Amino acid sequence: MLIVMQSGCSEDNISNVIKFIKQKGFDAHVSKGEEHTVIGAVGSKIIDKRDIELLNGVKEVIRISSPYKLVSRVFKPDDTIVEVNGVKFGGGNIGMIAGPCSVESFEQVDACAQKLASYGVKILRGGAFKPRTSPYSFQGLGEEGLKILRKAADKYNMAVTSEVMEINQIPLFLKYVDIIQVGARNMQNFNLLKNLGEIRKPILLKRGLSATIEELLMSAEYIMSGGNRQVILCERGIRTFEHMTRNTLDLSAIPVVQKISHLPIIVDPSHSTGLRDKVAPMSKAAVAAGADGLIIEVHNSPETALCDGAQSLYPEQFNQLFTELKALANVINKHF
């Protein structure tokens, strides 16, 4: 349930309400808006809401029927803005993340980072641990890959995002990574999500291969229920019967999510289409649909890439696309 406090109520009033609901067996999550403070009481206990309404400073108590509470706009009407290295996602801002699918060598990542930084990109992506369908495919360089990413990013004043695979990797990622990515195959790895909820770094949560929007929001709820409010959702395409593209990019998820959730949602046009010539048009379509950001694969030599070269843009192609996207963003009153 949500407890809406009166405008101008005291900190003591807020503290007393939090203390009361905790005594009743609920977890308390506080969201302070411009006019009202909202306290989310999350738990499975049964309580008469009139007992809360009688507390000093309480304006009203609202029961939430949806299974996701903290990600809902009922809990937080205003957009959540996640900022990393000066790049903002949400609230009318469009964040850009770019880089190679996999970390192959320092020379490769350095070449990509140098180009991307010169184009104005401030967040570098790259896979150090790679979840692959085939056990014989390139699995990534592991910790050495994270070290390479960090070294290249620091050289060009960039932040880093990379995909975590297991709970025991989290300490390693805290050391090297600025945004921790949860891939599509781990979207419902609830133990991993719970542990990521306990840290205070942004989490980029990708939609599962066949996951519904509600399932994506419920996975975000696992992270937020642990106290981590810096969650960025990512639409990366879902598996359908269509084989002309790698996946089917569900751009309708953007306005649907934005209506019911305050969390920013970005789009991955590279994994969704799997084809280099489809990345640019779907990136533009995503921005036009209101996406809060993009994560695009760029490789200095896609033809020799160890992973997903066919969907990676050449640096010059990305630069042209980024220029066009900035112009498009101005049309819809958003900005990179």
C-alpha positions, 0 to 999 in steps of 0.5 A, spaced: 500 500 500 501 507 499 501 512 504 501 519 502 503 524 507 500 531 508 504 537 504 509 540 509 508 534 514 514 534 519 520 529 519 518 526 525 511 524 522 514 521 517 519 517 521 513 515 526 509 512 520 515 508 518 516 505 525 509 503 525 509 500 519 515 496 520 512 494 527 506 491 523 511 487 518 512 491 512 518 494 509 518 501 508 520 505 501 520 512 501 519 517 495 519 524 496 516 529 491 515 536 490 509 536 494 508 530 498 512 524 501 509 517 499 511 511 503 510 504 500 509 499 505 511 492 502 509 486 505 504 480 505 501 482 512 494 484 513 492 491 516 486 495 517 488 501 513 484 506 518 490 504 523 495 508 518 490 514 516 489 516 524 497 517 524 499 524 524 501 527 518 498 522 513 493 524 508 491 518 505 492 510 504 492 507 497 492 500 496 495 497 490 492 492 486 498 491 481 503 486 483 509 491 482 508 496 487 515 500 487 516 501 479 509 503 479 507 511 477 502 510 483 508 510 488 512 515 484 508 519 479 515 523 476 520 520 472 526 517 475 532 520 472 538 515 472 545 519 471 551 516 469 558 520 467 553 526 466 549 522 461 541 522 463 536 517 462 529 519 463 525 525 464 526 528 457 533 525 456 536 520 452 542 517 454 547 513 449 551 507 450 555 504 445 561 499 444 563 492 441 559 486 443 565 483 446 571 485 449 577 481 444 583 485 446 585 492 449 587 494 442 580 493 439 576 496 445 581 502 445 580 503 438 572 503 439 573 507 445 577 513 442 572 513 436 566 513 440 569 518 445 570 523 439 563 523 437 561 525 444 559 518 447 560 517 455 558 510 456 562 504 453 559 498 453 562 491 452 561 484 454 567 480 458 563 474 460 558 472 454 552 468 455 552 464 448 547 459 446 553 454 444 558 452 449 563 452 443 562 460 441 567 465 444 565 466 452 569 472 453 575 474 457 572 474 464 576 479 469 581 481 464 576 483 459 573 488 465 580 490 466 581 492 459 574 496 459 576 500 465 583 502 462 580 504 455 574 507 459 578 511 463 583 513 458 577 517 454 573 519 461 568 514 459 563 510 464 563 502 463 557 498 462 557 490 462 553 484 463 554 480 470 552 472 469 552 470 477 552 472 484 559 471 485 561 476 480 558 482 483 564 484 487 568 484 481 563 488 477 563 493 483 570 494 482 570 495 474 563 497 472 559 503 473 552 500 470 551 493 471 547 489 466 542 484 467 542 480 460 535 477 457 537 470 460 538 472 467 532 477 467 528 472 472 534 470 475 531 472 482 537 470 487 541 475 482 536 480 482 535 480 490 543 481 490 543 487 485 538 490 490 542 491 495 548 495 492 547 502 490 550 502 482 545 503 476 542 496 473 540 495 466 535 490 466 534 487 459 527 484 457 527 476 457 527 473 450 519 471 451 518 475 457 511 479 458 512 487 460 509 485 466 514 480 468 519 485 466 516 490 471 516 484 476 523 483 475 525 490 476 521 490 483 525 485 485 531 490 485 527 496 487 525 492 493 532 491 496 533 498 496 536 500 489 532 505 485 537 506 480 534 501 475 534 502 467 529 498 463 531 495 456 527 493 450 531 488 446 526 484 442 522 478 443 522 471 440 516 470 435 515 466 429 519 471 425 525 469 422 527 475 418 530 479 424 534 476 430 528 478 434 522 482 434 523 489 436 517 491 441 517 498 440 510 499 443 513 497 450 516 504 450 509 508 451 506 502 455 512 502 460 512 509 461 505 510 462 505 505 468 512 506 471 516 511 472 523 507 470 527 509 464 526 505 458 532 504 453 532 500 446 537 495 444 536 495 436 542 491 435 540 485 438 533 486 436 534 486 429 541 482 428 542 486 422 547 492 421 542 495 416 536 495 420 540 498 426 539 505 424 532 505 422 530 502 428 534 507 433 530 512 429 523 509 430 525 508 438 527 515 439 520 517 435 517 512 440 519 516 446 525 511 448 529 514 454 536 511 451 539 507 446 545 501 447 548 500 440 553 495 438 559 499 434 566 495 432 572 498 429 572 492 424 566 488 424 568 483 419 573 480 424 569 481 430 569 474 435 561 476 436 555 479 433 559 482 427 553 482 423 549 487 427 555 492 429 556 498 426 562 501 423 564 507 427 563 512 421 556 509 421 554 510 428 557 517 428 552 519 422 546 515 426 548 519 432 548 526 428 541 524 425 538 522 432 540 528 435 536 532 430 530 527 431 530 528 438 529 536 438 523 535 434 520 531 440 522 536 445 527 531 448 535 531 448 541 527 448 
